């Protein structure tokens, strides 16, 4: 649906261009902040719920496809950020992840709109 599209590849490139946000961050095991991966899961989940709510005409199979795609995206993000996913999240990282999750939502919105206009 979206992970095989150029837009997704561009988003992964965008992430890799901003990896410095995730490097050299001190790891504080006593921090009460959520981890990077917890934040990614929460933000992506929120955006995908929005996609489904805004597109109530999606079939069960289409929703399942979206869930599988999000699982694939999470896997990619865990691979790219593997050395830092369990670190507490910083304010800068949170801002980036919110923006990234919104861009992922936009990919789904575009794909759904192009499918519906056929």
PyMOL commands that place a pseudoatom at each C-alpha (Angstrom):
pseudoatom trace, name=CA, resn=UNK, resi=1, chain=A, elem=C, hetatm=0, pos=[0.000, 0.000, 0.000]
pseudoatom trace, name=CA, resn=UNK, resi=2, chain=A, elem=C, hetatm=0, pos=[2.556, 2.666, 1.059]
pseudoatom trace, name=CA, resn=UNK, resi=3, chain=A, elem=C, hetatm=0, pos=[5.776, 0.854, 1.981]
pseudoatom trace, name=CA, resn=UNK, resi=4, chain=A, elem=C, hetatm=0, pos=[6.389, -0.018, -1.655]
pseudoatom trace, name=CA, resn=UNK, resi=5, chain=A, elem=C, hetatm=0, pos=[5.944, 3.564, -2.874]
pseudoatom trace, name=CA, resn=UNK, resi=6, chain=A, elem=C, hetatm=0, pos=[8.548, 6.246, -3.575]
pseudoatom trace, name=CA, resn=UNK, resi=7, chain=A, elem=C, hetatm=0, pos=[7.029, 8.500, -0.929]
pseudoatom trace, name=CA, resn=UNK, resi=8, chain=A, elem=C, hetatm=0, pos=[7.893, 5.983, 1.772]
pseudoatom trace, name=CA, resn=UNK, resi=9, chain=A, elem=C, hetatm=0, pos=[11.467, 5.698, 0.514]
pseudoatom trace, name=CA, resn=UNK, resi=10, chain=A, elem=C, hetatm=0, pos=[11.722, 9.485, 0.661]
pseudoatom trace, name=CA, resn=UNK, resi=11, chain=A, elem=C, hetatm=0, pos=[10.478, 9.431, 4.258]
pseudoatom trace, name=CA, resn=UNK, resi=12, chain=A, elem=C, hetatm=0, pos=[13.103, 6.839, 5.201]
pseudoatom trace, name=CA, resn=UNK, resi=13, chain=A, elem=C, hetatm=0, pos=[15.742, 9.045, 3.565]
pseudoatom trace, name=CA, resn=UNK, resi=14, chain=A, elem=C, hetatm=0, pos=[14.356, 11.983, 5.528]
pseudoatom trace, name=CA, resn=UNK, resi=15, chain=A, elem=C, hetatm=0, pos=[14.743, 9.973, 8.724]
pseudoatom trace, name=CA, resn=UNK, resi=16, chain=A, elem=C, hetatm=0, pos=[18.313, 8.999, 7.910]
pseudoatom trace, name=CA, resn=UNK, resi=17, chain=A, elem=C, hetatm=0, pos=[19.138, 12.635, 7.174]
pseudoatom trace, name=CA, resn=UNK, resi=18, chain=A, elem=C, hetatm=0, pos=[18.010, 13.426, 10.727]
pseudoatom trace, name=CA, resn=UNK, resi=19, chain=A, elem=C, hetatm=0, pos=[19.667, 10.536, 12.560]
pseudoatom trace, name=CA, resn=UNK, resi=20, chain=A, elem=C, hetatm=0, pos=[21.889, 13.028, 14.337]
pseudoatom trace, name=CA, resn=UNK, resi=21, chain=A, elem=C, hetatm=0, pos=[18.841, 13.843, 16.489]
pseudoatom trace, name=CA, resn=UNK, resi=22, chain=A, elem=C, hetatm=0, pos=[19.120, 10.343, 17.903]
pseudoatom trace, name=CA, resn=UNK, resi=23, chain=A, elem=C, hetatm=0, pos=[22.885, 10.080, 18.214]
pseudoatom trace, name=CA, resn=UNK, resi=24, chain=A, elem=C, hetatm=0, pos=[25.028, 10.969, 21.183]
pseudoatom trace, name=CA, resn=UNK, resi=25, chain=A, elem=C, hetatm=0, pos=[22.051, 11.342, 23.461]
pseudoatom trace, name=CA, resn=UNK, resi=26, chain=A, elem=C, hetatm=0, pos=[22.832, 10.454, 27.057]
pseudoatom trace, name=CA, resn=UNK, resi=27, chain=A, elem=C, hetatm=0, pos=[21.021, 7.325, 28.198]
pseudoatom trace, name=CA, resn=UNK, resi=28, chain=A, elem=C, hetatm=0, pos=[19.567, 7.797, 31.639]
pseudoatom trace, name=CA, resn=UNK, resi=29, chain=A, elem=C, hetatm=0, pos=[18.242, 4.488, 32.975]
pseudoatom trace, name=CA, resn=UNK, resi=30, chain=A, elem=C, hetatm=0, pos=[16.358, 6.290, 35.750]
pseudoatom trace, name=CA, resn=UNK, resi=31, chain=A, elem=C, hetatm=0, pos=[14.479, 8.611, 33.418]
pseudoatom trace, name=CA, resn=UNK, resi=32, chain=A, elem=C, hetatm=0, pos=[10.691, 8.600, 33.639]
pseudoatom trace, name=CA, resn=UNK, resi=33, chain=A, elem=C, hetatm=0, pos=[10.322, 9.724, 30.020]
pseudoatom trace, name=CA, resn=UNK, resi=34, chain=A, elem=C, hetatm=0, pos=[8.838, 7.189, 27.643]
pseudoatom trace, name=CA, resn=UNK, resi=35, chain=A, elem=C, hetatm=0, pos=[11.300, 5.416, 25.378]
pseudoatom trace, name=CA, resn=UNK, resi=36, chain=A, elem=C, hetatm=0, pos=[11.795, 6.371, 21.758]
pseudoatom trace, name=CA, resn=UNK, resi=37, chain=A, elem=C, hetatm=0, pos=[10.056, 3.211, 20.558]
pseudoatom trace, name=CA, resn=UNK, resi=38, chain=A, elem=C, hetatm=0, pos=[7.096, 3.713, 22.908]
pseudoatom trace, name=CA, resn=UNK, resi=39, chain=A, elem=C, hetatm=0, pos=[6.698, 7.213, 21.534]
pseudoatom trace, name=CA, resn=UNK, resi=40, chain=A, elem=C, hetatm=0, pos=[6.943, 6.042, 17.928]
pseudoatom trace, name=CA, resn=UNK, resi=41, chain=A, elem=C, hetatm=0, pos=[4.292, 3.376, 18.565]
pseudoatom trace, name=CA, resn=UNK, resi=42, chain=A, elem=C, hetatm=0, pos=[1.998, 5.877, 20.260]
pseudoatom trace, name=CA, resn=UNK, resi=43, chain=A, elem=C, hetatm=0, pos=[2.351, 8.596, 17.617]
pseudoatom trace, name=CA, resn=UNK, resi=44, chain=A, elem=C, hetatm=0, pos=[1.991, 6.209, 14.674]
pseudoatom trace, name=CA, resn=UNK, resi=45, chain=A, elem=C, hetatm=0, pos=[-0.956, 4.517, 16.343]
pseudoatom trace, name=CA, resn=UNK, resi=46, chain=A, elem=C, hetatm=0, pos=[-2.672, 7.844, 16.881]
pseudoatom trace, name=CA, resn=UNK, resi=47, chain=A, elem=C, hetatm=0, pos=[-2.197, 8.873, 13.258]
pseudoatom trace, name=CA, resn=UNK, resi=48, chain=A, elem=C, hetatm=0, pos=[-3.397, 5.535, 11.886]
pseudoatom trace, name=CA, resn=UNK, resi=49, chain=A, elem=C, hetatm=0, pos=[-6.498, 5.722, 14.073]
pseudoatom trace, name=CA, resn=UNK, resi=50, chain=A, elem=C, hetatm=0, pos=[-7.091, 9.142, 12.520]
pseudoatom trace, name=CA, resn=UNK, resi=51, chain=A, elem=C, hetatm=0, pos=[-6.727, 7.641, 9.033]
pseudoatom trace, name=CA, resn=UNK, resi=52, chain=A, elem=C, hetatm=0, pos=[-9.337, 5.000, 9.824]
pseudoatom trace, name=CA, resn=UNK, resi=53, chain=A, elem=C, hetatm=0, pos=[-11.705, 7.460, 11.481]
pseudoatom trace, name=CA, resn=UNK, resi=54, chain=A, elem=C, hetatm=0, pos=[-11.470, 9.870, 8.563]
pseudoatom trace, name=CA, resn=UNK, resi=55, chain=A, elem=C, hetatm=0, pos=[-12.088, 7.059, 6.091]
pseudoatom trace, name=CA, resn=UNK, resi=56, chain=A, elem=C, hetatm=0, pos=[-15.034, 5.220, 7.564]
pseudoatom trace, name=CA, resn=UNK, resi=57, chain=A, elem=C, hetatm=0, pos=[-15.710, 3.604, 4.186]
pseudoatom trace, name=CA, resn=UNK, resi=58, chain=A, elem=C, hetatm=0, pos=[-12.561, 1.437, 4.456]
pseudoatom trace, name=CA, resn=UNK, resi=59, chain=A, elem=C, hetatm=0, pos=[-13.299, -2.262, 4.289]
pseudoatom trace, name=CA, resn=UNK, resi=60, chain=A, elem=C, hetatm=0, pos=[-12.138, -4.739, 6.891]
pseudoatom trace, name=CA, resn=UNK, resi=61, chain=A, elem=C, hetatm=0, pos=[-9.473, -5.984, 4.475]
pseudoatom trace, name=CA, resn=UNK, resi=62, chain=A, elem=C, hetatm=0, pos=[-8.238, -2.460, 3.777]
pseudoatom trace, name=CA, resn=UNK, resi=63, chain=A, elem=C, hetatm=0, pos=[-7.942, -1.771, 7.505]
pseudoatom trace, name=CA, resn=UNK, resi=64, chain=A, elem=C, hetatm=0, pos=[-6.012, -5.022, 7.945]
pseudoatom trace, name=CA, resn=UNK, resi=65, chain=A, elem=C, hetatm=0, pos=[-3.676, -3.995, 5.125]
pseudoatom trace, name=CA, resn=UNK, resi=66, chain=A, elem=C, hetatm=0, pos=[-3.069, -0.683, 6.874]
pseudoatom trace, name=CA, resn=UNK, resi=67, chain=A, elem=C, hetatm=0, pos=[-2.272, -2.462, 10.151]
pseudoatom trace, name=CA, resn=UNK, resi=68, chain=A, elem=C, hetatm=0, pos=[0.191, -4.778, 8.365]
pseudoatom trace, name=CA, resn=UNK, resi=69, chain=A, elem=C, hetatm=0, pos=[1.812, -1.785, 6.709]
pseudoatom trace, name=CA, resn=UNK, resi=70, chain=A, elem=C, hetatm=0, pos=[2.181, -0.006, 10.043]
pseudoatom trace, name=CA, resn=UNK, resi=71, chain=A, elem=C, hetatm=0, pos=[3.792, -3.138, 11.501]
pseudoatom trace, name=CA, resn=UNK, resi=72, chain=A, elem=C, hetatm=0, pos=[6.250, -3.087, 8.622]
pseudoatom trace, name=CA, resn=UNK, resi=73, chain=A, elem=C, hetatm=0, pos=[6.960, 0.605, 9.174]
pseudoatom trace, name=CA, resn=UNK, resi=74, chain=A, elem=C, hetatm=0, pos=[7.551, -0.004, 12.886]
pseudoatom trace, name=CA, resn=UNK, resi=75, chain=A, elem=C, hetatm=0, pos=[9.943, -2.813, 12.026]
pseudoatom trace, name=CA, resn=UNK, resi=76, chain=A, elem=C, hetatm=0, pos=[11.878, -0.500, 9.672]
pseudoatom trace, name=CA, resn=UNK, resi=77, chain=A, elem=C, hetatm=0, pos=[12.073, 2.224, 12.303]
pseudoatom trace, name=CA, resn=UNK, resi=78, chain=A, elem=C, hetatm=0, pos=[13.253, -0.238, 14.943]
pseudoatom trace, name=CA, resn=UNK, resi=79, chain=A, elem=C, hetatm=0, pos=[15.972, -1.422, 12.577]
pseudoatom trace, name=CA, resn=UNK, resi=80, chain=A, elem=C, hetatm=0, pos=[17.139, 2.084, 11.707]
pseudoatom trace, name=CA, resn=UNK, resi=81, chain=A, elem=C, hetatm=0, pos=[17.076, 3.275, 15.322]
pseudoatom trace, name=CA, resn=UNK, resi=82, chain=A, elem=C, hetatm=0, pos=[18.060, -0.066, 16.876]
pseudoatom trace, name=CA, resn=UNK, resi=83, chain=A, elem=C, hetatm=0, pos=[20.818, 1.320, 19.095]
pseudoatom trace, name=CA, resn=UNK, resi=84, chain=A, elem=C, hetatm=0, pos=[18.616, 3.984, 20.669]
pseudoatom trace, name=CA, resn=UNK, resi=85, chain=A, elem=C, hetatm=0, pos=[15.007, 2.722, 20.645]
pseudoatom trace, name=CA, resn=UNK, resi=86, chain=A, elem=C, hetatm=0, pos=[14.996, 2.029, 24.365]
pseudoatom trace, name=CA, resn=UNK, resi=87, chain=A, elem=C, hetatm=0, pos=[16.492, 5.381, 25.342]
pseudoatom trace, name=CA, resn=UNK, resi=88, chain=A, elem=C, hetatm=0, pos=[14.256, 8.018, 26.917]
pseudoatom trace, name=CA, resn=UNK, resi=89, chain=A, elem=C, hetatm=0, pos=[12.933, 10.463, 24.377]
pseudoatom trace, name=CA, resn=UNK, resi=90, chain=A, elem=C, hetatm=0, pos=[14.101, 14.075, 24.232]
pseudoatom trace, name=CA, resn=UNK, resi=91, chain=A, elem=C, hetatm=0, pos=[11.960, 17.064, 23.328]
pseudoatom trace, name=CA, resn=UNK, resi=92, chain=A, elem=C, hetatm=0, pos=[13.658, 17.390, 19.929]
pseudoatom trace, name=CA, resn=UNK, resi=93, chain=A, elem=C, hetatm=0, pos=[13.152, 13.716, 19.174]
pseudoatom trace, name=CA, resn=UNK, resi=94, chain=A, elem=C, hetatm=0, pos=[9.499, 13.937, 20.173]
pseudoatom trace, name=CA, resn=UNK, resi=95, chain=A, elem=C, hetatm=0, pos=[8.941, 16.830, 17.777]
pseudoatom trace, name=CA, resn=UNK, resi=96, chain=A, elem=C, hetatm=0, pos=[10.602, 14.929, 14.957]
pseudoatom trace, name=CA, resn=UNK, resi=97, chain=A, elem=C, hetatm=0, pos=[8.640, 11.734, 15.645]
pseudoatom trace, name=CA, resn=UNK, resi=98, chain=A, elem=C, hetatm=0, pos=[5.339, 13.650, 15.719]
pseudoatom trace, name=CA, resn=UNK, resi=99, chain=A, elem=C, hetatm=0, pos=[6.188, 15.203, 12.357]
pseudoatom trace, name=CA, resn=UNK, resi=100, chain=A, elem=C, hetatm=0, pos=[7.317, 11.846, 10.937]
pseudoatom trace, name=CA, resn=UNK, resi=101, chain=A, elem=C, hetatm=0, pos=[4.113, 10.104, 12.082]
pseudoatom trace, name=CA, resn=UNK, resi=102, chain=A, elem=C, hetatm=0, pos=[2.050, 12.838, 10.450]
pseudoatom trace, name=CA, resn=UNK, resi=103, chain=A, elem=C, hetatm=0, pos=[3.980, 12.365, 7.201]
pseudoatom trace, name=CA, resn=UNK, resi=104, chain=A, elem=C, hetatm=0, pos=[3.238, 8.631, 7.374]
pseudoatom trace, name=CA, resn=UNK, resi=105, chain=A, elem=C, hetatm=0, pos=[-0.449, 9.474, 7.849]
pseudoatom trace, name=CA, resn=UNK, resi=106, chain=A, elem=C, hetatm=0, pos=[-0.254, 11.713, 4.785]
pseudoatom trace, name=CA, resn=UNK, resi=107, chain=A, elem=C, hetatm=0, pos=[1.106, 8.790, 2.750]
pseudoatom trace, name=CA, resn=UNK, resi=108, chain=A, elem=C, hetatm=0, pos=[-1.864, 6.664, 3.762]
pseudoatom trace, name=CA, resn=UNK, resi=109, chain=A, elem=C, hetatm=0, pos=[-4.287, 9.517, 3.072]
pseudoatom trace, name=CA, resn=UNK, resi=110, chain=A, elem=C, hetatm=0, pos=[-2.829, 10.000, -0.407]
pseudoatom trace, name=CA, resn=UNK, resi=111, chain=A, elem=C, hetatm=0, pos=[-2.968, 6.299, -1.191]
pseudoatom trace, name=CA, resn=UNK, resi=112, chain=A, elem=C, hetatm=0, pos=[-6.561, 5.991, 0.036]
pseudoatom trace, name=CA, resn=UNK, resi=113, chain=A, elem=C, hetatm=0, pos=[-7.617, 9.087, -1.921]
pseudoatom trace, name=CA, resn=UNK, resi=114, chain=A, elem=C, hetatm=0, pos=[-5.998, 7.829, -5.107]
pseudoatom trace, name=CA, resn=UNK, resi=115, chain=A, elem=C, hetatm=0, pos=[-7.682, 4.437, -4.635]
pseudoatom trace, name=CA, resn=UNK, resi=116, chain=A, elem=C, hetatm=0, pos=[-11.074, 6.067, -4.019]
pseudoatom trace, name=CA, resn=UNK, resi=117, chain=A, elem=C, hetatm=0, pos=[-10.792, 8.303, -7.085]
pseudoatom trace, name=CA, resn=UNK, resi=118, chain=A, elem=C, hetatm=0, pos=[-10.375, 5.327, -9.440]
for i in range(1, 118): cmd.bond("trace and resi %d" % i, "trace and resi %d" % (i + 1))
show_as sticks, trace
zoom trace
